Amino acid sequence: MAGAACVSPWLRAGERHPRWLSTGRDRDGRYWLAGVGRGDDLAFKSPLPGRAHGFAVAPDRPQALVFARRPGNWAGVFSPLDGRISRWLEPPRDHLFVGHGCWLEDRCWVALGSESSDARLGIWSPVNGHWTDRIALPGIGAHEVVAHPGGEGLAVAVGGLDNSVRASGEAFRSALILLDGLGRVRTTLTSPRPGFSVRHLDADEDHVYVGLQYYGPDRTDLPLVYRVAWRDPAWQPLPAEPWQWLQMNSYIASVVCGPWGVSVSSPKGHHVMHWRFEAPVAMEPMRDVAALAGTNDRLWAGNGLGQWRRSNTSGSTARSGIVPLAWDNHGAVAWV
């Protein structure tokens, strides 16, 4: 399970400290962007116009984007220092945000949907604040996009699902698409089995780590997490017992990798799974856990009860706490 870090050099540099980012809902039904700081309390809380989903944290500047949950019509550009939202973005005309984006070089590559659910990528420039390009991809239901840490390309999860939030059955086509650094399709890998939607990703120098969701009639005891080599792509399931896959209840939310291994969450299965080098997979119970974020030596998790845990990647829990927000969907980390 060895691999290079998924965290950019700038994010590891200097005397900065990690700020754990996520979004949540308060008891009054309002949605917020929030950051947990060095003192383990909320460092900031900024209002959002609706439910959010994921982040794109710039690797070379204190800037990040938070995206509306699909089908979304807004994204916020903010500073991880204080949570101040400097501008709101609309998707390109006739397109929708689907919750994810990433940075490659000096541009933000954003997964997009359309009225027909056709998969798209949009490229946004922070220099002029404009959308500079749009790329059509094969399939429908683009979801998460991640960049190779060395800038060699991107990986896109194409879930095969339309703009509706829910799906059922197995009659859809899902794939992992690998692109070169210019956004040209290099490889398309169809989902390993019918009924499995390719949803969430992380990447290191060698592999893309892929979390699946199963939409068949029953819970599955088949693998839900795979790795795919950038240079010789093929599906390789991460090792786990059938009962452990059953525990995840057909649903992988966040995927986080680092030099320590891989972790994934399941709010429906109420567990985090950890792969640490050659050690057996470990199951960590945490009710309604979805949000994960990691550094080279720490892992942060947040759940729908407002609880969070920050663990050393050796497995020991270093800190935990609770905030008056139901953490929702994904997390991220920025160094401030």
Secondary structure by P-SEA (a helix, b strand, c coil): cccccccccccccccbbbbbbbccccccbbbbbbbbcccccccbbbbbcccccbbbbbcccccbbbbccccccbbbbbbcccccccccccccccccccccccccccbbbbbbcccccccbbbbbbccccccccccccccccccccccccccccccccccccccccccccccbbbbbbbbcccccccccccccccccccccccccccbbbbbbbbccccccccccccccccccbbbbbccccaaaaaaacccccbbbbcccbbbbbbccccbbbbbcccccbbbbbbccccbbbbcccbbbbbccccbbbbbccccccccccccccccccccccccc
